[in-house]
Amino acid sequence: MYSILHIDSSIRKRVNDNPSHDSISKRLAHSFIEKLKENSSIKAYQYRDVGMNPPPFTDQDWLGAVFTPQRSRSEQQRQKLAISDQLIQEVKVADIIVISTPMYNYGMPAQLKAWFDQIVRIHETFSFDLNRGDFPLEPILSGKSLVLITSCGEFGFEKGGVRESMNHLAPHIKTLSKYLGCEQVFEIASEYQEFADLRHQNSLETAFVETRSLANKFA
Ligand SMILES: Cc1cc2nc3c(=O)[nH]c(=O)nc-3n(C[C@H](O)[C@H](O)[C@H](O)COP(=O)(O)O)c2cc1C
């Protein structure tokens, strides 16, 4: 049984009056969660749709509050960090973090980046020590798994693919996931959405199958 943190980030809803507008990444993540539920693998479930309700962007006051020792923070600084504290707490208690994301402009949506920016925070999710030489950052959290579910309009973003060098989505999230305490990453990708052809249909069907088999692996 796992404690799940599920983050969706598409600006589209999972279900719309016109089904062709439904978010593919949210549908895939939903399928994964439904299969986990069916297998009774979930002991706690937290959900955030940062596409619909994005966390605020960080700013200089946020940074000032982060670098002020906890006991010296003003009430205003504590308020400034309240959302960050809450989001970090949600990460801390999770065993599996499920992130579903579209590719926008070859990377993640700004809304999802805002979520990461609130969470990857000194003394909370990483430590910084120059005695470590050229790699002073170390994650504080550990032992979690990331399930990364992506959807894109084009194709060939995988290793060796024709657009590998244009993929700033999965590589970026995988790098950041270390600072969420994720030690293993499972990736499911649907491609070809913009072509709306058989290749898209096949890619989507394969991705749905993968969501269910991955959930079974966790059972
Ligand atoms: C603003 C915007 C930017 C996009 N940029 C890219 C892109 O850079 N590369 C790509 O392959 N697809 C791109 N797409 C297509 C989406 O990745 C694709 O429609 C995906 O299915 C969206 O995820 P969703 O179905 O979960 O909403 C873009 C779509 C939008 C709306």
PDBQT file of the ligand as one rigid body, heavy atoms in Angstrom, charges set to zero:
ROOT
HETATM    1  C1  LIG A 301       0.750  25.901 -25.757  1.00  0.00    +0.000 C 
HETATM    2  C2  LIG A 301       1.079  24.580 -26.364  1.00  0.00    +0.000 A 
HETATM    3  C3  LIG A 301       2.393  24.297 -26.707  1.00  0.00    +0.000 A 
HETATM    4  C4  LIG A 301       2.720  23.045 -27.246  1.00  0.00    +0.000 A 
HETATM    5  N1  LIG A 301       4.018  22.782 -27.557  1.00  0.00    +0.000 NA
HETATM    6  C5  LIG A 301       4.363  21.560 -28.035  1.00  0.00    +0.000 A 
HETATM    7  C6  LIG A 301       5.721  21.241 -28.324  1.00  0.00    +0.000 A 
HETATM    8  O1  LIG A 301       6.630  22.030 -28.118  1.00  0.00    +0.000 OA
HETATM    9  N2  LIG A 301       5.999  20.010 -28.811  1.00  0.00    +0.000 N 
HETATM   10  C7  LIG A 301       5.029  19.073 -29.016  1.00  0.00    +0.000 A 
HETATM   11  O2  LIG A 301       5.350  17.968 -29.441  1.00  0.00    +0.000 OA
HETATM   12  N3  LIG A 301       3.725  19.352 -28.753  1.00  0.00    +0.000 NA
HETATM   13  C8  LIG A 301       3.378  20.559 -28.261  1.00  0.00    +0.000 A 
HETATM   14  N4  LIG A 301       2.076  20.849 -27.970  1.00  0.00    +0.000 N 
HETATM   15  C9  LIG A 301       1.058  19.795 -28.132  1.00  0.00    +0.000 C 
HETATM   16  C10 LIG A 301       0.749  19.156 -26.792  1.00  0.00    +0.000 C 
HETATM   17  O3  LIG A 301       1.917  18.648 -26.192  1.00  0.00    +0.000 OA
HETATM   18  C11 LIG A 301      -0.278  18.054 -26.954  1.00  0.00    +0.000 C 
HETATM   19  O4  LIG A 301      -1.473  18.626 -27.445  1.00  0.00    +0.000 OA
HETATM   20  C12 LIG A 301      -0.569  17.310 -25.667  1.00  0.00    +0.000 C 
HETATM   21  O5  LIG A 301      -1.439  16.250 -25.937  1.00  0.00    +0.000 OA
HETATM   22  C13 LIG A 301      -1.174  18.237 -24.611  1.00  0.00    +0.000 C 
HETATM   23  O6  LIG A 301      -1.362  17.524 -23.407  1.00  0.00    +0.000 OA
HETATM   24  P1  LIG A 301      -2.828  17.227 -22.861  1.00  0.00    +0.000 P 
HETATM   25  O7  LIG A 301      -3.515  16.392 -23.938  1.00  0.00    +0.000 OA
HETATM   26  O8  LIG A 301      -2.637  16.476 -21.603  1.00  0.00    +0.000 OA
HETATM   27  O9  LIG A 301      -3.516  18.550 -22.663  1.00  0.00    +0.000 OA
HETATM   28  C14 LIG A 301       1.716  22.094 -27.455  1.00  0.00    +0.000 A 
HETATM   29  C15 LIG A 301       0.392  22.397 -27.114  1.00  0.00    +0.000 A 
HETATM   30  C16 LIG A 301       0.073  23.619 -26.587  1.00  0.00    +0.000 A 
HETATM   31  C17 LIG A 301      -1.350  23.921 -26.211  1.00  0.00    +0.000 C 
ENDROOT
TORSDOF 0
